[in-house]
């Protein structure tokens, strides 16, 4: 068991976190802590101690154990572990950049390694924007890249959203784990915050973060939660925990099984040699599972009309005519218990052997069958005694093939749009005018100022214009070259849905320490003071396209704004949703327009949600809980907002 140790003896100043380990003879203990840390406290180059937290263990197909750990200060790293799992060995590898990711979890799926990591702030009460992003690699050491091929270690760090808030009660959904039910359906477990009940002891104090669970789907090689719909609320189908065959071997008589050989049940474990066949017929697409200890057997496994064995250092699948094999790791120990899963869908059989049933296969094989099996479940041990437990057969889950649709964008609404080719006309209104903002050559240019809207300062200029009613999408193109790697806190530019200085949702590309991110921040009044947090969308470029998609919840009347970003204006990444109460109405002087066709959103070019842009570089407004560091530079060049030409826009 790996834990974060928050108080060590390395430094009297605190913050000297480490990863410790404890061992036990059973999963329920008793636990004994090792005397030395697995990963000791690490000094930070800029002072203090790197955040050595959030350990997550993974075993590779060659049997090598790894440990992932780290957080915003220092990034996420992976290290190889000693065979006993109690020491880090070799040189660690950075797999996710600092100041963006933490809470890592790695699993192997279809030959890819997927690094799940959480981003933004975990604990800002009703403004918490925690979410889960992912990258994948062919190696457990990376490099991990997102759907667009962007690495998670770059200054403009990649990361494809897996789980983000969708406008219902749950916000700040992140720091995930993983499981597979008996039907083969994957599930994600994570914590979230009920935005109506964000603290354990109101107001403020400790954030209340219950554990949640939702379906994890795989579409075109990428994981998404609920087909991309995000966290659920209310009753949903539960994980399958009981199969058509569901044997825990509490019945010493082995009722329902036909024996051929010497089989017996002792202390809830099945031990024997020969074959043992269940009377239930398993037709159609099914998944069989068994906890298996080959021990002294030459071969041991399961049959579904076809046979899968752990035998002589191999995982072997055969259907009478064909055979598929995969080598077991050199350090494979037959006396250890392992988990064997066999799925049959149509004429395709897939079998995987793992140490912990958590997406960390030691071996996997695929076999095309001559015909779908229609036989019965059997257990096989040849050439010696094997041990079995937790044997099941369940109907195989039906995978999701498509994600839910992204917000659809309709035609331009000229009366709410601006190409900036004629100055700032009557529709525009200033809050704290900025004389440095100019319009020329089809662009609004606005110098970055050391000012902000977060907290009680509220000294940033804001430029407003009205928005339409109904569903619509606001889109703009923002050029703000923030460079890479250098610290330029917190220069930014983008769109804001604005009610007043203490209630707004701000979507901008921003410099956060050494990283460049698209942050979707939110401030609201709570218990008499403003609370600010944020969530992360896609990856910015020097020129980034931004969208805010507005809809009114038909039940609650709340205004929902979902954020999207693009590096080229064509491929979009959609992120989280912030909501405004029904009685606040962010577009406070709306015009009336028709809804877009087929449920789509009419498009507003550049601004429509007041205000359009706030660009700041003061030391406030970071989305995540980050360490202190060198002072933020001030100043910066102008930003450019311009719509791209083209007949399709």
Protein Blocks (a to p, Z undefined) as FASTA:
>chain_A
ZZddfbdckbmngjiacddddddfbfnbpadddfbdfbdcdddfkgpjdddehiacdddf
kopacddeddfbopaadddddfkopacehjdddfbdehkbghiacddeehiacddddehj
fbgojmbcbdcdddddfbfnbpaddfkopafkbmblgdddfbdcehiabghiahiadddd
fkopacdddddddfklmbfbdgehiddddddddddddeehiaceehhnapaedjdddddf
bdfbdcehlafnlgoiacedjdddeehiacdedjdddfbdcehjddddddddfklafbdc
ddehiacddeehiacddehjaccdddddfklcfkbccddddddehjaccddddfkonopa
fbdcddddfbdcfbdcddddehiacddehiaddddddddfbdcdddddddddfklgcehl
nojafklccehiafkbcceehiacdddddddfehjlopaccddddddehjdddddddddd
ebghiacddcdddddddfblmbccddddddehjbccddddddddeehiacdddddfbddd
fbdcddddddddfklopacddddddfkomaccddddddddfklomplcccdddddeehia
cddehifbacfbdcdfbfehiabdcdddddddeejddddddddedjkZZ
